[in-house]
Amino acid sequence: LGAALLGGLAVGGAGGFFLGKSKKDAVEAKYETYWPRKIMMVFGAPGAGKGTQGVKIVDELEIPQLSTGDMLREAVAAGTEIGKKAKE
């Protein structure tokens, strides 16, 4: 019984390795397909964590982060034409 259990664990472990490897390959293929443009848009309600996740996305994908909220707040503070329209 002990040998059968160990044999089953070995086979299961090897199967898991190969299944994990094919999953890894699938994930890498997905990145190669979808990330050449390096554009990602994150939407959500205020306080949903867009800024928190944005930092992690920037670090992981090495792409710049542009925040329209930050841009509009700067425009309002600077008193630009767009800032005045945004304040209305």
KAGITA-V824693 format. One record per run of one state. SS is the DSSP state (H for helix, E for strand, C for the rest). FROM is the first residue (numbers start at 0). LEN is the number of residues. If there is no record, write none. Layout:
ss:SS from:FROM len:LEN
ss:SS from:FROM len:LEN
//
This chain:
ss:C from:0 len:1
ss:H from:1 len:33
ss:C from:34 len:15
ss:H from:49 len:12
ss:C from:61 len:6
ss:H from:67 len:11
ss:C from:78 len:2
ss:H from:80 len:7
ss:C from:87 len:1
//
